[in-house]
Amino acid sequence: MFNKHLTQTVQQEAIVIKQYDKGYLDGQLDSAENELEILLRIKEDSNEIWHKNSILITRIRDTEDFLKKHGRY
């Protein structure tokens, strides 16, 4: 009886952790979408010719990759 209750408690805690992780990831993805929008605006509004290894282009690429990996882009 004790082991059954302990197993149920562990399973419930695992569900809570998964929900927390999903919520945390959703927050990171929302933030990344906002960041990408801002970075793209900076790129478009600037008069610079950005090379592919510039910090701005690298950050745009990394953010796009992160969003793609999680099905948001």
C-alpha positions, 0 to 999 in steps of 0.5 A: 500500500505504501509503495503504491501511494509512493509511486502515485506521488512520484508520478504526480510530481513528474507530471507537475515538473513536465507542466512546469518545464513546458510552461518555461519553454513556452515562455522562452519561445514567446521571448525568442519570437519577440526578440526575432521580430526586433532583430529583423526590424533592426536589420531592415531599418539599418543602412548596414550591409550585414555579413553572414558572421556579424553578431546581428545575423548570427543572433537572428540565425540562432533564434530562428534555429531555436524556434524551428527546433520547437515548431514555432518558425 
